[in-house]
Amino acid sequence: MLHRRWFPDRIDGTTVVLKRHTRDNLPDFLRWYQDPEVSRLTRYQDSPMRTDEIERFFMMRAMGPDTLAMGIHVRETGRLIGSCAFSQLDADNRSVLFHITIGEHDAWGRGYGGEATTLMVDHAFTSLGLHRVSLSVFAFNERAIRSYTRVGFVTEGRAREAIWRDGRWWDEIHMSVLEPEWRAARWQARAIADGRAPAPVGVGDGTAVPAAGGGGAAVPVARREAEPGRDR
């Protein structure tokens, strides 16, 4: 993979623009990951991250050399509302792990996270030549699961009762999308838009996979990592 393809300066969407992080974004990370509600959705631990943890996390995951991390900006205003990233690239098997966090509460449920996810998945398959993008999410994060499903992720398994939250055990759900599925969904979306194919059952009820640039609900996601935070 070419370095410049792996680390683009920006990826443009309809409602959001993804841009490489700068050190100026650290105050936003500090605010997001010290937010109890963001922590509830993104961490195994039931408390917000400490300042020193967030600073290390930011330098490793947002500014580090081994991950593709992008700030999520509202296209109309330029406001930074979250972060998304690829990590654990397996070049031999052409797979990668996806993370996303929408840190601003007033940006939840507005489709920004869904479009950011779509843009990153499209970049993985069309620019990087990958075959598989995977993620994991807590079962109580239903809004995120609906968003991932709209983008094209399917559930492939679960870690049973992996997290204790809100006084009970919850599963951690593992999801993925494959390049042939993504390519077929894009072809179908274009054919429907051009009138060459009828809309399938599910279009309009939130179950259809959008073409690149589509929207979706957005809240933080979770993934078991060595570092202290789990995006989305």
Secondary structure, DSSP 8 states (H G I E B T S, - for coil): --HHHHS-SEEE-SSEEEEE--GGGHHHHHHHHT-HHHHHHH-SSSS---HHHHHHHIIIIIS-TTSEEEEEEETTT--EEEEEEEEEEETTTTEEEEEEEE--GGGTTSSHHHHHHHHHHHIIIIIS--SEEEEEEETT-HHHHHHHHHHT-EEEEEEEEEEEETTEEEEEEEEEEEHHHHHHHHHHHHHHHTTSS---TTTTTT-S---TT--------B---SSS----
